[in-house]
Amino acid sequence: MRRGIPGLFLDPGAYRLEGHGGKDVGPINMIFSIPAPFEWIDGDDISVIARSRGVTVHWKNAASDQLMIIAARGLDPVTTASGVCLCIARAAAGQFTIPAAFLMKFPASVDAPGRRFDELILGSLTAKPATKLDARGLDGGTVFTVYNIRRLIDYR
């Protein structure tokens, strides 16, 4: 674990979701798994993104049944101009490029007081849901696990 970054909320492994239910929903009992987190190989190296060149992110150790979520968000707090990009890739690819065409409309980052909203996010999502949740009163349900890492970015 890196200094200043909290550990995982739940450790990888098997979990049981249980609930007593209530008036409208019967008892819930379901087992699901949380995979080990992936590693964002170049995450610490990306702090500035040239919008005219796009950006490529690389990862490893993602479970083969996962999808990777690559998201970019930019906001000019003065004008409130914003841009958002959401992409999905198979974990086995190991990398993904957000093309310049997707980032060119993002506002350039500005130095302004307050919270920064310019960020790049890499996350993993289980592609196959856990065992279906069956409970009286529900049409269905499932558990998806999501793990993500976010970096503050300067868009230039």
C-alpha positions in Angstrom: 0.0 0.0 0.0 1.3 3.4 -0.9 1.7 6.1 1.8 -1.4 8.2 2.2 -3.7 5.9 0.3 -6.2 3.9 2.3 -6.4 0.1 1.9 -9.3 -1.7 0.2 -12.7 -1.4 1.8 -13.1 -5.2 1.4 -10.2 -7.7 0.9 -10.3 -10.0 -2.1 -12.1 -13.3 -1.4 -15.5 -14.8 -1.0 -18.3 -13.1 0.9 -21.9 -13.9 1.9 -24.7 -11.4 1.5 -27.4 -12.2 4.0 -30.6 -10.3 5.0 -33.6 -11.2 7.0 -36.0 -9.6 4.5 -39.1 -7.9 5.6 -42.7 -7.4 4.8 -42.3 -7.2 1.0 -39.0 -9.1 0.4 -38.1 -12.5 1.7 -34.7 -13.6 3.2 -31.6 -13.0 1.1 -28.6 -15.4 1.1 -26.0 -15.2 -1.6 -22.3 -15.8 -2.0 -20.1 -13.6 -4.2 -16.4 -13.0 -4.7 -14.2 -9.9 -4.8 -11.2 -10.3 -7.1 -7.8 -9.0 -6.3 -7.3 -5.4 -7.5 -5.5 -4.6 -10.8 -2.3 -2.5 -10.9 -2.3 0.8 -12.9 1.2 0.6 -14.3 1.6 4.2 -15.5 -0.9 5.9 -13.2 1.8 7.8 -11.2 3.4 9.0 -14.5 0.2 10.7 -15.9 -0.4 14.1 -14.4 -0.6 16.2 -17.5 -2.6 15.2 -20.6 -2.1 17.0 -23.9 -5.7 17.1 -25.2 -4.3 17.2 -28.8 -2.5 13.9 -28.3 -4.9 11.8 -26.2 -3.7 9.5 -23.4 -2.9 5.8 -23.1 -3.3 4.0 -19.8 -1.7 0.6 -19.0 -2.7 -2.0 -16.3 -1.9 -5.5 -15.3 -3.1 -8.2 -13.0 -6.8 -7.6 -13.7 -9.0 -10.7 -13.6 -9.8 -12.1 -17.0 -13.5 -11.8 -16.5 -13.3 -8.1 -15.8 -14.0 -5.0 -17.9 -11.9 -1.9 -17.4 -13.5 1.4 -17.1 -11.5 4.4 -18.3 -13.1 7.8 -17.5 -11.9 11.3 -18.0 -13.5 14.4 -16.6 -12.7 18.1 -17.0 -14.3 21.2 -15.6 -13.5 24.8 -15.8 -14.8 26.2 -12.5 -14.9 29.7 -13.8 -17.0 29.2 -17.0 -18.5 25.8 -15.9 -17.6 24.4 -19.3 -17.1 20.6 -18.9 -16.2 17.4 -20.7 -16.7 13.8 -19.8 -15.5 10.6 -21.5 -16.3 7.1 -20.5 -14.7 4.1 -22.2 -14.8 0.3 -21.6 -12.1 -2.2 -22.5 -11.6 -5.9 -21.8 -9.1 -6.5 -19.0 -7.0 -8.8 -21.2 -6.1 -5.9 -23.5 -3.8 -4.4 -20.8 -4.1 -0.9 -22.2 -6.5 1.6 -23.7 -6.1 4.9 -25.5 -8.5 7.8 -25.2 -8.1 9.4 -28.6 -7.4 13.2 -29.0 -10.7 13.5 -30.7 -12.5 12.7 -27.4 -10.4 15.1 -25.4 -10.1 18.1 -27.7 -13.5 19.5 -26.5 -12.4 19.3 -22.8 -11.7 22.7 -21.3 -8.0 23.3 -20.5 -7.3 23.1 -16.7 -7.2 26.4 -14.9 -5.6 27.3 -11.6 -8.6 28.3 -9.4 -9.2 28.0 -5.7 -11.4 25.2 -4.5 -11.9 21.5 -5.3 -10.4 20.3 -8.6 -12.6 18.3 -10.9 -10.1 17.4 -13.7 -9.4 13.7 -13.3 -8.6 10.4 -15.0 -10.1 7.2 -13.5 -9.2 3.6 -14.2 -11.5 1.0 -12.7 -12.4 -2.6 -13.0 -15.9 -4.1 -13.1 -16.9 -7.7 -13.0 -18.2 -8.6 -16.4 -20.1 -11.6 -15.2 -22.4 -10.9 -12.3 -22.2 -13.1 -9.2 -24.8 -15.8 -8.7 -28.3 -14.4 -9.2 -29.9 -13.1 -6.1 -33.3 -14.8 -5.5 -35.7 -13.5 -2.8 -39.4 -13.5 -2.6 -40.7 -10.1 -3.7 -37.8 -9.3 -6.0 -37.7 -9.8 -9.7 -34.0 -10.4 -9.4 -30.8 -9.0 -8.3 -27.0 -9.4 -8.6 -23.8 -8.2 -7.1 -21.1 -6.4 -9.2 -17.7 -5.5 -7.7 -16.0 -2.3 -8.8 -12.5 -1.2 -8.0 -11.1 2.2 -9.2 -8.2 4.5 -8.9 -8.5 8.2 -9.6 -5.8 10.7 -10.5 -6.0 14.5 -10.6 -5.0 15.7 -14.0 -4.0 18.9 -15.8 -5.5 19.1 -19.3 -3.4 21.2 -21.6 
